Amino acid sequence: MKPSVLTAIKRDINAVVVHDPATRTKVQAVLFSSGLHALVMYRLFHFFYVHRYFITARILSVITRFFTGIEIHPAAKIGYGVFIDHGMGVVIGETAEVGNNVVIYQGVTLGGTGKDTGKRHPTVLDNVMISSGAKVLGPITVGQGAKIGAGAVVLKDVPQNATVVGVPARVVRLNGKRVAYDQSQAVTRRNAPDDITETDDFTRKNGE
């Protein structure tokens, strides 16, 4: 059963104390955590959005972005016990869904690719950690317990309990075990296209 807004906020406060070593008490969390401030405001303007007060919801979301540096669309769906650390530059899109006990670090984007309609943003299941600067794009699913490395660009579904890194992101651990990397997929000097040579060949064939 979905918890009440008050219960969700209490769990968000507990998440700050659990995950942030610089926050030692719930009072400090309430006073100093910009991520918590953004989530509390989100729960307010999401309520307005659900009840079709769209303009009010959008105004409150813009005010929240101005004061916290965190942009959450009022239509996004966010579970409880979520922790946004520092938070500056975090963007959560309109059709994004975030599960319970998710940890999100600064600079994370849950966005779209510009190629999709309808459901355009990611679904992040429970107990996921998304590290600083990661971009999770498109209507993909990040499986429960997954970890996304700093700066990763995730364009495909992430399996449950997987760790992904890189641009584009690839699985390096699955269920606690390392995953071998297929070197044949790597771009190296041996298999990379030689743009200069190809251009010269085109020029010679066309008599230029």
Beta strands, then each sheet from edge to edge (+ up, - down):
strand 1: 71-72
strand 2: 77-78
strand 3: 83-84
strand 4: 91-92
strand 5: 97-98
strand 6: 103-104
strand 7: 109-111
strand 8: 123-124
strand 9: 129-130
strand 10: 135-137
strand 11: 141-142
strand 12: 147-148
strand 13: 153-154
strand 14: 162-165
strand 15: 170-174
strand 16: 177-178
sheet 1: 1+ 4+ 7+ 10+ 13+
sheet 2: 2+ 5+ 8+ 11+
sheet 3: 3+ 6+ 9+ 12+ 14+ 15- 16+
end
